[in-house]
Structure formats: structure tokens, C-alpha cells
Amino acid sequence: MNELELTYQLAELPSVQHRAGLAGLVLMVQYLHRQPGFKEHPDALVELNNLDEFGVTVKLNLEGIKALFDLTYQAFEEQRSTDKKIKKFDHVEEVETTDAKGKTKLIHRYYYSVVVPYGAFLPDWDKSHDDPDKGLWIKLWRDMLWQIVRGVPTTRNPFNHRTHGSYSQDTEKIWQELQNPEKSTKQSGNYYLGAMASNPENVPTKDTIGYQFLLHFWSFVPQVYRPATFNKDGQRELVGYVLAIPDVANLIDFCEEFPDTLAQRSSLKLGYLPREAIIDLPEEGGLDLLRLLRDRIAHKTGDQTLVDLILGVELIHAEKVGNSGVKIRSISQVEPVETQIDKYAQIKNAYWCPWFRKQRLLNLLREQPWWYDFDALLSRIPRKWLEDPYFSHDASELFAIEGEINVKTDVRSTAQIIYQVCQHYVLSKLESKFELQWDKCKGNKQKEEDYNKKKYKIANEAFLAVRSRTESQAFIDYFVSTLYPLIRKDEFADFAEALFNQSDEIRALTLLALSSQIPSKKKSSSAEAA
């Protein structure tokens, strides 16, 4: 058989990765046809027929598969160097360097070559650098591919072989297999990320040859993120990669919108990474991809919505373990809920303290109240975390956005009551104990510093007093003796009921309200003092 046709329908494909693979295949074929050299090979047949929202028929021959795979597995050699002695290197040079004390010395620098996957069309969609090959996003994708999808060195052979000239052994094998696309075959981690040889019941994991063919192209579709955990000092530490894989619902529209969506990603960087790629929990990657797609759709006219384009986003959090292993830390799903995406965009811009923002995101995803579990978080985290200069800012923002403390109303909400009570407690104690008022200190640097120092002491002592009272009755006793006298008489009865029946909520709000009154120890400004 000189030619064959493969027909795919999104609804029939068994996984998100397969559906992403079909989108990747369509994008790859379209990109192949835009290559100047492709027209010089009339023997190569790769055509997309009957492409619509539901699926596509791919018509191809052996030469077409060769052209397709040469583009998919295109790679180049890059020379790098290190001053550490390594076993395999191209050459070594003696280099003069200057240490921190200004002393010069000669060191040996070892130069070696590494194979780097090119990424087909992805560099063209990375606008973070004038030279698309040096973009932040394509570097992140290349690092992810080598660490995760092709984390086992032997799986990089299709790339390695093509850096040294013509190579077609893999395509000839696949061509023969595709003559019977319905035939069952073993699923492999070489193709499907997270695949096991067998399931927990010891039943072998299977796929069909035709469906497995799509998995050569799925890795071009996920958006890549670097998730962070927090060390004992509350600082971020990056752990592995998160692949946000769109679950394609409309094939033709997705392939039309996806390139422009990636082209509009931010070019701001943090270190060597795109700043937007650093996230605080895996599901944030899904929310961010949904935000990008939604913003792209918003630029167009018509009545298309996000749910018309994708069914959701699958999140795979994986990391490299040792020299040849890849560990899947979690697999989760985020659905395209417009209100959730709107709230995520607000959270992303409003909160600056990473561990604080993470809790707010968790509450959003779990559909919990905005204050939920902050009492547990603020009670268990190390004291050093509380020194984050953005912690107090975020607590204030949380009340301003969610607690609506600036909204004038005759009947105050519980959040408004607690915020204003805690604020009044701190300011009144500043005045009664130290005779300090902001209006009399404002404009005098020394007095502002003294005001902030004393305000920090009062607010922090009250915060630690609440933090240490983890038992409900102990907290209630403290609140009644210290803060309850500041509540308005017309609110006594209702608030007393809430204090005893909703003590977890009241405690969380109290900790947050006192946090908002704590000026940063690392900064001293009128903005923090207010």
C-alpha cells in the first residue's frame, strides 16, 4: 500500500493526551506545508481532509511520514561549558578568572555538546525574545521535554539520530505498523506520560496503533509551568514541571486560536524563567491557560465561548528522579468555569505573598469561603514566614476585595466588624499607651518609624496571642476579654452567637485582620503605616 488514510474523531479518542495529540498532528501538518523545502519533495504526501470541529482525516505515505517526523524530531547540537571536570568533553581550555577577593587564577573549562530539541512551530509563537530560538518559553519547553516527556535518555534517540544526518528507521517501522491501525499494542511511557505496563489489577495497558501514532505530537500542545513549594523560611523552591494539557472540544477552532494564544504570553522574566510560568500549585497552571484562551477569544467578535473550544485542562505534575526516572506527583483537572477564571485573574494581580496567595487559590478551587483555613495556615506556619514584606499587604487586600471593608452600609458584615474592631484596638492602644497618632507623625521620618515600630509591636502581640489559642474556648475567652468591648452595642447579640457557633470563621478573620495592621519589618512607609 503506497498511501493510507487515518480518520480521527475527538469523541472517540481515549484520553486528553490523545486529543492533544490530534491537535498537535494538525498543527504539525499545517506547519510542514508552510516550510519552503516541503514543496521540493513532491513524493511526500501529508494531507488534512475533512477537517472540522469534530475530527480530521489524514492522508499520507511513507515519504510524508518521514517529512513529518523530521520536523517533529528536529534537533540541534549546542555547545556548553563547565569548570568542573567531566568524563566526556569536546575540548578543554585554560581560562583566567578573578575571584571575589580580586585575585586572578587559571582554571580549566571543559566544553561539551548537548542535543537540544528544536520544537517545530513553538519558537515562532514565543515573543519573549527578538530571536525566537532564545525565547524564555521555548527554553522552558525544551527543558521540560528533556526532563519529563523524554526524561529517560533512550527515548531521545529520534532527536539524537536526526542531528547527525538523515534517519528513517523509526518512520519505516511506524509505516509498517500503520498498515493495521486498529491492531492493539502495548501502551508505553515513551508515548503516554504516566503510562504503566499494567494497571493495579495487573491487566496490561493497551492502545491501538492508530491512536498511539497521535502521541508523537501531543507534547507540542501543553503549556508548561514550574510549580513551587515553600522552604522553612517561606521562600519558593521549584519542584518539577506542570503540563497544562487542554482537552480539545473543537479541533478546527482550537488549532486556529492556539498559536495566537501562546503568542500573547507575557515576556516578563524572573531569573531564567518566564514570570508567569512560576505557579504556587499545579491547578493554577490550568487556570492560567484558561485565562490565556479566554482573553484570546475576547479579542474576537462573535459568540464563541471558552467551553466551545475546550472541555477543561488536565494538569500533570512530574519531576525528574535520578538519572533515568520520572515521578508523577499528581494528576488533576480544571474545568472552564468563567466566574472562576475571572476570580483567578483578580487573585493573580491582587496578592503578592506566594504562600498567602496559594491559600486563596485553594479556597477558590475548592469553592470554599475566602477566609477558609487561614486560621489553620496562620497557626502552623513558621514564625519566619510572617516576616514576608507582602504578608500584611495581602491581608489588607483580602479584606478590601472580599470583606468589602470600604463599602458603607448600615448593617456591617462579620468581616467588616472584625476588621474595624481590630483596627480600632491597635490604633487606640497606640494612642493610650504611647500617645501616638498617625496624623501627628506623618511627614516626620523619625516619628513615622517610631509609630510603625510601636504599631508592629501591638498588632503582632495581639496576633500571636490569637495564634497561640488554637482551642475554640481559649480563643473565645481572649476575644471576649480583649476585643469584644469594642463591638457596637446593637451588634452584641448577633455577634455573640456567631462567636460561639462560628468560632473557626471568627478566629480566621481575627488573625487576618490583625495581620493587616502589622507594618512590614523590612519596609517603613506611610502606605504601611496607614
N, C-alpha and C positions, 0 to 999 in steps of 0.2 A: 504494500500500500504506500503510494507516494505522498498522499495527503490524508489528513484526518480532521474531523470536526469534534470539538468538545463543547457541549451545551451545559451551561450552569444556570441555576435559578437560586437566588438568595435564600428563599424559603426552604429549599431542600438541603442546604449546607449545614453540617452538624455542629459548628461552633463559631464563636466570634472571630477566632483566628482564621478560620476558613473564609468567612465573609470578608474579612480584611484582606485576605489573600486574593480574592476575586477582584476587589477594588485595586489592589496593588498590581495585578496582572493587566487590568485595563489601562491603568496609568502607565505601566511599563511599555505596553504595545504602542500607545499613543506617543510616548516619548521616543521610542525606537523609530517610528515613522518620521519624526522631526529631525533625525540625525542625517546630516548631509551624505555620509558614507553609505547609508542603507540603500539608497536608490542605485548605488553602483553594484548591488548584488541582486539582480533580478531573479535569481534562482531561489532566494529566500522568501518564503511565504508565511506571513503572520497577519491575519485579518480579523477585525472585530465585526461581526454581523449581528443584526437584530439587537443592538444594544438599546436597552430601555431601563426603566426603573426596577424591573424585576430580575433581569439577568442579561446574559450575552452568549453568543455562540462564537467560539474562537476557531478559526480555520488556519492550519499551519502544516508545514512539512519539516523534514529533518534540518534543512538549512535555516529555516525560520527559527527553530528552537535553538540552534547554535548561535544565531544573532541575538536572540532574546537572552540567553544565558551569558553570553559575552558581556552584555550590558548590565545584567543583574549582578554578575560576579566580577565586575571590573574592579581592579585594584592597582595600586602603585607602591613602589618602594620609597621609603622615606629614611633619610639618614639622621640618626640621633647620636648623642654622646653622653658619657658619664665619666666622673673621675674615680669611680670605684672599679677595681679590676674585675673583669668578666672573662668567661672562658671563650666565648665566640665574639670576635670583633673583626671589622674590616681592616682597620689600621689604628695606630696609636701615635699621638703627638705629644711633645713636651711643651707645656704651656706655663707662662709666668703669671702668677696670681698674687693679689695683695690681700692679707688677712685683715681682721677688724682692728688690729693694732698698727696697721700701716707697714707691716713687714712683708717683703716680697719673697716668694719661693717658687720653685719649679715643681709642677705636678704632671702626671701622665693622664692624658684624656683619651679615653677609648671610644672610637667611632664604630657604630654598628648600624645595620639596615633592618628595618621592620616593614612588613607588608601592611598596608592601610587600605581598607575597603573604600571605594570611591563614593558610592551612594546614589548612582544613577542620576535621577532628576532632583534629588533632595538639595544639593548645593545651590541649584538655581532658585530655590524657594527660601533660601536663607539670606536675609537682607541685613544681617548684623555686621557685615564687612564688605568693603568695596570689592575685594577678591572673594568670590563665593566659596572657593576652596578653603578659605581661612575663617569662615564664619563660626560663631560660637555654637550655634545649634547643630551644624553638621559635625563639628568635633564631638559634641555630646553624643550624637547618634552613633558615630564611629566607635567611640569608647564603649558605649552600651553594647553594640553588636559584638565587639571582640570580648567583652567581659561576660555577657549574658547569653545572647542568642547563639553565638559561636564561641562560648566560653571554653569548650573542650577543643584544644588545638587541632585535633584531626578533622574537626568539622569545618576548618578554614581552608581545606585543600582546594575547593573550587576557586577561591580567590588566589591562593598561593600559586597554583598552576598557571593561571592566566597572566601573572606578572612576568612570566618567562617565555611568552610567545603563545602560539596557537595551542588550544587544548579543547578536545571534544569527546573524551571518553565518557564523561558524565552524561552529556546530551545524547550520545548514541545509545547508552543504556536506558535512559528515560524514554527515548523514542520507541524502543522495542517494548517497554512496559506499557506505554500508552496505546498500543495496538489493542489492548484489552482493558480499557479504563474502569470497567465495573468490577474487575477482579479485586478480591480482598488482599490486603497487605498489612504487615505489622506497622503500628504507629511507633514513631521514634522521636526522641528528644532532639534529633538532628533537624527535624522539621517542625514539630509541635512543642512549643515551650511548656514544660511541666509534664510532658507525656511520660508514662511509666510503661515498662514492658508488660505489666499486668496490673489489674486493679486489686483492691484489698481482698477480694474473694478468689484471687489467683486466676482470674479469667484474662487471657491475653487481650491487650488493647489493639483494636483493629481500625483500619481506614480503607478506603478504596484508592486505587492508583490514580484515578482521575481527580479525586478530591485532594489527595496528598500533593499532587502537582501544584495546586494553588498555594501550598505552604512555602514554596520558594519565594513568594512575593509579599507575604503578609508583613514582614519586618520593616517595609518601607512606609507603612501606614500609621503605626503608633506614634504618639507624641511622647517624648522622653523627659523624665523628671528625676531629680535627685532628692529623696526623702531624708529628713534629718531626725535624729534622736537628740537628747539633751544629756550632757555630762553633769558631773556633780556641781559644777559652777553655773549650770543653766545655759551653757553655750552649745550651739548646734554642732553635731558631728554627723556627717553624711554616711548613710548606710545603704549601699547598693543602688539600684535603679528602679524606678516605677515606669512601666509601659502602660500608657493610657490608650487602649485599643478601641476605636469607635466601632460600634455594632451597626453596620451599614443597613439602612432600610430602603434607600432609593439609590440604586447604583449609578445611574447617569448623572443625577444631580450632585451626588457626593463627589464623584470624580471631577465634576466641573468646579465645585466650590472649594474643595480641599486644598489645592495649590495656593489659591489666594488667601485662604485662612492661615496657612503656615507662613506666607509671605508677610503677614501683618503682625507677626510676633515681635515683642519688644527687643531692642538691641542693647538695652542696659545690661551691664555685667556686674557680677560680684566675684572677684578673683578671676578665675579662668572659666567661669560658668555664666550662662545667661541668668540674670537675677530671678526671672520668672520661673526658671526651672527648679529652683530650690523650694521645696514644699515641706510642710510640717506633719502631714500624714498622707498615706497613699491615695485616699479618696479625693484629696484636694486636686490631684492630677486630673481626675475625671471632671471635677467642677470647672477647672481652668480650661480644659479642652472644650467643654460645653460652652463656656463663656466666649472663647475664640470663635467657635462656629456660629453662635447666636449673634455676635457682633458682626460677623461677615454677612449673615443673612439680612441683618438690619440695614445694611448699606444698599440692598437691592429693593426694587419695587416689587409689588405682587403680594400674595397672601401666603407664601411659603413659611412654614414654621419649623422649629428645630426637630420636633417629633416626626416631621415628614422626611427628614434627612437621615437621622439615626435613631435606633431603639434605645441606646444607652451607651455607656462606656465601661469596658472591663478593665480592671486595674490588676496588674501583676507586679508584685514587689519581689524582686530577686536580687541576689548578691553572689559574687564570686567567692568560692570557698576553696582555699588551697590553689594548686596549680591546674587542676582539671575538673573541679566540681562547681556546680551552680545550685544554690539553695533557693527554693521558692518560699519566701517568708509569708506571703499572704496573697489571696486572690479575692477580689471584691467587685462590686458593680455599683455604678451610679446612674440613675435614670434622669432623663432630660426634663426636669420639673422647672418651669420658668421662674416661679417665685423663689425657689431655692437658689437658682443661678443668680438672680437679682441680689439676694441677700449675701451670697458669697462674694460678689463684686464689692458690695459695701464693706464686708468684713475685711477683705483683702486690702482695701485702701485705708480703713479706719484704724486698724490695730497694728502696732509696731513691735510689740514684745512677742517673740515667737511662741513661747510656751503658753502665754495668755491667749494668743490668737488660736492656738491649737485646740484649747478647751472650747472656745466659742464655735469653732468649726465642728467639733464633735457634737455639740448640742444641736447645731443646725442639721447635721446629717441624721442624728437620732431623733429629730423632731422633739427635742426637749426644751423647756423654758430657757431663756437666755442666761439666767443665773445658776442653772442646774449644775451641781457637782463642784462649783467653785469653792464651797466650804471645805470639801474633802481635799481639793487640789491645794488650796492655800494653807491647809493644816499639815499636809505631809511633805511638801517640797522643802528642800534645804533652805536655811535662812539666807544663804548667799544669793539664791535666785531672786529674792526680794529686792536686791540692790540693782537690778536691771533698771537703767535710767528711763525706760519706756513703760515700766510697770504701772506707775501712778497715772501716767497719761492715758493708758488704755482703760484703767478702771474708770476714769472720768468720762472717757468717750463712751464706754458701755452704758453708763447712766444717762448720758446726753442722748444717745441714739435709742436705746431700748427702754430706759426708765423714764424718758421724756421729762427730765427734771426742769427743763426750761419752759415747759408748757404751763401756762397759767390756768388753773382750774380751782373751783370751789371745793371739790372733793379730791383730796390727794390720794394717789395710789400708794400701796405699801412701799414700793421702791422710792417714791418721792418723799414719803415720811422719813424713811430710814436715812436717805441721803442728807436731807436737810437737818435732821436731828444730829447726825454725826458731824456734819459741818459746823453746826451751832456749838456742839460740845467742844470741838477743837478750838474754834475762834474765841469762845467765851472764856475758856481756860487760859488761853494765851493772854487775854486781857486781864483776867483776875489774878493770875499768878505772876505774870511778867510785865503787866501794863504795856502790852504790845498790841498795836492796831496797824493794819496794813497801810491805811491812808496816811498815817504819821511816819511810816518808814519808807514809803515809796519815793524813789529818786535819790535816796542816800544809800550808797553801796554797802557801807558797813552795817547800817541799820537793817537793810534788806537781808544781808547774810545772817545777822543775829535773829531776825524774825523767822527766816526759813529753818535755821538750826533749832530754835525752840519749837516751832511748829512740827518739825520732823520728830522731835523727842516726844511730844504729847500724842500725836497721831500714831506713832509707832508703838508706844507703850500700850495704848488702847487696843491697837491691832493685835499685839502679842498676847494681851490679856484674853481677848476673844478666841484667838487661835489656840491657846492652851486649854480652853474649856470645851473639850470635844463632846462631853456628855450633855444631853439636852438640858437637864435640870441645872447643871452648873452654869451653862450659858444663860439660861433664863434668869437665874439669880443675879448674875452680873449685869445683865441688861436692865433688870428692874431697879437695881440699886444705883446704876451709873447713868443710863441713857433714858430710862422711862420717864423721869421727871420733866424732860424736855418735850414730850409729846403734848399736843394741844388737848385740852380737856374734852372737847367734843369728839375726839378720836380715841379716847381712853378705852371705851368698852370694846369696840370693833378690833382695835389693835391688840388688846389683851387676849382676845380669842385667837387671833392669828399667831400671837407669840407662843401660846401653849399648843395649838393644833398644827402649826406650820413652822415649827422651830428650825427645821433644816433650811427652809427658804429664808427666814429672818436672819439666821446666822450667816448664810452665804451673802446676803445683801449687806449685812453689817460689816463683814470683812471687806467686801468690795468698796463700800462707802468710806470706810476708814482708810483704805488703800489710796483712794482718790485724793485724800487730804495730805498724803505724805509727799513732801518735796523730795526730789531726787538728791541723793548724797553726792552724785557725780556732777550735777549741774546746779547752778543757782541763778535764777532769773525771775523777773516779775511774773512771767507766764506761769511758772511753777508755784509761785507764792500765792497767786490769786485763788 
